[in-house]
Amino acid sequence: MPGLSATRRTGGALTVLALAAAPCFAHEAAGDARATEPWVIACLALSIGLYALGWLRLHRRATHSHRVWRRRGLAFGAGWLALVLALLSPLDELGTRSFAAHMLQHELLMAVAAPLLVAAHPLGTWAWALWPPARHAIGAALHRPAWRRLWRWLCVPATAWSLHAIALWGWHAPVLFDAALHDPALHTVQHIAFLASALLYWWTVLRAQTRAAQGVAVASLFATMLHSGALGALLALSPQAWYGAYVDTLALGLTSLEDQQLGGLLMWVPAGLVYLAAGLALAARWGALTDGAPRTRMPRTSSSR
């Protein structure tokens, strides 16, 4: 179907841009959380409302493989709840006083919400919640040559991997991390960088179709597990606290060094297990593919006006 095909080709780009907007509102004015919470709620409510409408329309049109749509719906719901937990729960405020809580928030964005949301194919579903003229206009805009060249470059696995690694290591440098904690605008940029780079990274991993592409995806996952685990280990094993913003806090009943070590362990072990599990799952499929063969076929849908 032409409409579904167009949204499928451009959905990844919009996924990164649209889902990365939530942290922008969440940290727009850290000094007045009550003023910004309605914006966060509005963005999250709009995202799940559009997804539910689009999902129902696509589900009705599917001629087979309804299980695929149910699986995607569950993935979106779980990823959406991870965003809610990271941005609207007490965890967000606790992260200003506890490095470990802040790390948990970051891992929810990068290692939980991002892969689940990408696996849900949200933009292809959101597009079907729109009127056809709007859907076609968005598709036409994203098919302009300049945008398509940029998107092809971003979707190169090495590019996505590098951008995600730079975001992870760069924003955990003490000077940038402390600055973000004291500057709401910079904090916004930090969280957008984490979520957007994670969405792009997981898009290149989960979109792999051929045997060769999945081999690259497996290597990318294990490389990410190694370098993110190395950063977590450095934080967990360091004999001194890295971040001055947490030196005078005693959140969770821990000293600043103990709090940092706990945060490092969260990045090292639980987050590392996510990359390991995803890598093993892809590796299991990898051996069953023949070169050039697609992993799955999209479920057919009936024609629509």
N, C-alpha and C positions, 0 to 999 in steps of 0.2 A: 504494500500500500504506500503511495507516494508520501502522504502526510506523516505516517509513522516512520518511514525510512528517513525522512529529513530530520525529524526530532531525534532519532537515534544517532545520526551523524553529529549533530550539534549539541546533544544533551550534555556531554562531558564538560564542555566549556562553560555552559550555564550553571552546571552543578557546582563547579568550583566558585564561580562568582556569587551565586545566590546564597549558597549555604555558608559562605564566609562572612556574610553580612551580619549574622547574629552577634558575634563578639564585638563588632563595632558599636552596636547599641548597648551591649552589656557593660561596656567599660567607657562609655562616652563621657560620663561625669561621675567618677568614683566617689566624689565627695557628696553626691546626692543620689543614692541608689534608688530612692523612691521615685525620683523624676524619670529615671531611665527604665525601670522595670516594666512599665506599660509598653514601651517600645519593644522590649525583648519578647514580652508576651504576645504582642501583636504580630511580630515576625514569625514566631514559632506557631501561633494559631493559624496564620495565613498559609504557612508551608504545609501543615498537616491537613488543613481544610482543602486546599487545592489538590493535594496528593489523593485524598480520599475520593474526591469527585472524579479526578482523572482515572483513578484505579477502578472505580465502579464502571465507568464507561468502557474502559479497555477490557475489563473482565467480562462484561456482557457481550462484547464483540468477538472474544476469543473463541475459536472453533474447537480447540483442544488445549491440553496442557494447562488447565486452570491451576494446577499445583504450582506452576512457575509464578503466576501472579500472586497466589497466596504467600509464597515464599518471599517475594519481593515486598509485599505489604508488611509482613512481619519484620523484615530487615529494616524497612523505613521506620516502623514504629519503635523498634529497639534503638536505632540510631538517634531518632528524635528524642526519646527519653534520656539518652546519654547527654544530649545537648542541654536538655532541661536540668538534669542533675548538675552539669558543669556550670551553667550560667544563672540558674534561678534558685538553686538550693543554698542552704547556709554554707556550703563548701566554697562558694565564691567569696564571701566575706572572710571566712576563716583563712583563705589563701593569702590575705594581706598580713596575717599574723603568723602563719605557719608555712614554712617552705615545703614540708611534706604534703600539706593540703593543696598547695599551689601545684606541685608536681602531679598529684592525683587529678586535678582539674585539667592539666595539660594532656595527660595520657588519655583521659576520657575524650578529649577533642581529637587527638591524633591517632590513637590506636583502637578506639572503640567506635565513636560516632562516625569518623571519616570512612572506614571500610564498610560499615553497615549501610551508610547512606549511598555510597557509590554502588554497592551491590543491589540496592533497591531501584536503580535506574530512575531517579526522581524526575529529571527534566522531561524525559519522554512521557512520563505519567502526568506531570504538571501541565505539559503542553495540551494534553487532551482535556483538561479542565477549562481551557480557554475557547473563545469563539474561533472558528476556523480562520477568519481574516487575520486575527491577532497572531495565531499560531504560524500562519504562512509568512506574515511580516517579520516575525522574529527569526524564522528560518532563513529568509532572504537576507536579512541583515548580517547573520552569522556566516553566510556563504560569500561574503565579499572577499576578494583575493587577499587583501592585507591581513584580515583577521584569520583567514584559513592558513596563511603562511605562518603566522605567529603561533596558532594552535598546533600545527604540525610539529613545530620546533619544540613547544612545551611538552608535547606527547612523546617525544623521544625518551625512552626509559632512562638514559644517562642524564638527560636534562632534568627530568622530574626527580630522580634520585638525588642529584646534586643540590637542587633547590631545597629539597626537604632536609638534607643533611646540613646545609648552610644555615637554614632557619633554626634547626635544633641546636647546633653548636654555637652559632653566633649570638642568639638571644640568651643563652646560658652563660655567656661571658659575664663576669661580675659587673663590669662597668655598665653594660646594657641592661642586665637584669635589674640592678638596683635603680637605674634611671627609670625603667618602666614602672617600677613599684611606686615611684614618687610623681610620675607624670601620667595622668589618665589618658592623654592623647597617645603617648608612646605605648602605654599598656594596650590600647586598642590596636595599634599597629602590630604589636607582638602577637596577640591572639589571632589576628587575621592572618599573619604570616604562618603561624602554626597550623591553623585549620585549612587555609587555602593550599599550602604546600602539601599537607597530608592528603587532601582530596585529590590533588593532581597526582601525587605519588601512587595512591591506591587505584586511581583510574588506570594508570599505565600497567599496574600489576594485574588487576582483575579483568581488564579488557583483552588480555592476551588470548589469541584464538588458535594460532598454529603451534606446532610442537617447538619450533625454534623460539617463538615469542614467549612461550611458557617457560622454556629453559632460562631465558633472560630474566623473567619475572621471579623464578625461584632463586637465582643468583642475587637479584636485587633485594629480596626479602632477607636472605641470610646475611648479606652485607649490611643492611640496615640494622638487623639484630646485633651484629658485632659492634658497629660504631656507636649505636645508642646505648648498648650495654657497657661499652667502654666509658662513655660519659657518666652513666649511672655508677659504675665502679669507682671512678675518680671521686665522685661526690660522696659515696658511701665510705670510702677508705681514707679520705683526706683527714689529716690530723688537726686541721683548723677550718673554721667556718669561712666560706667564700663570700657571703653576701652580708654587707653591713646593715642592710635594712632589717634583718632578722636578729641582729646581735643582742638587742635589748628585749627581745620577746621571749616568753616562756609558754608558748602555746602547747597544748596537749600535755603539759607537765614535763616537757623536755627542754634541755638547754638548746641553744641555737645550733651547736655542733651535732647533738643527737638528732635534732629535727632535720638537719641537712642529710645526715646519714640515712635516716628513714626514707627521706625523699629520693635519695640516690638508689636505695634498694627497690623502691617502687618502679623507678625507671629501668633498673637493671634486670629484675626478675619477672614481675607480672607482665610488664610491657614487652619484654623479650620473648615471653611465652606466646604472645599474640603473633609476633612475626614468625616464630618457630612453627606454630600450629598452621598458619597460613602457608608457609613454605612447604611443610610436609604434605598438606592437602593438595597443593599444586603439583608437587613432585609425584604424588600418587597418580594424578591424571596424566602427567607428562608422558610417562612410559606407555600409556595406552593410546596415544595419538600417533597418527602417521603424518609425515611432513606435509604441510599445506592444508591438512584437514581441519575444519572448524571444530571447536569443542562442543558447541550446541547450536541448535537452530532456533531462531525466534519463533514463538507460537504464532500461527496465522490468525489474522483477524478478518472479519467480514468487511466489505466495503462500506464506507460511510459517506454521507453527503458532505 
